[in-house]
Amino acid sequence: MKISTRTFRRWESGATDRRRGAVHKRRSNALSEEERHEIIEVCTSSKFSSLTPAQIVPKLG
């Protein structure tokens, strides 16, 4: 199988593989499942459900 020079250079540069089913590394700064769940609970609570994230964050700080 022959690949193009451009493909080889892209692989060498570490560009993300965008093919369907490609295995991707989890980012080191990604939210844990617990953090994600907690954020969803807060944002959907009756106190904050009508606000945007930009309005919620200052109220929580």
Contacts in CASP RR format, 6 or more apart in sequence:
PFRMAT RR
TARGET T0000
AUTHOR 0000-0000-0000
METHOD contacts of the structure
MODEL  1
MKISTRTFRRWESGATDRRRGAVHKRRSNALSEEERHEIIEVCTSSKFSS
LTPAQIVPKLG
16 24 0 8 1.000
17 24 0 8 1.000
31 39 0 8 1.000
42 48 0 8 1.000
42 56 0 8 1.000
42 60 0 8 1.000
43 49 0 8 1.000
43 53 0 8 1.000
43 56 0 8 1.000
48 56 0 8 1.000
48 59 0 8 1.000
51 59 0 8 1.000
END
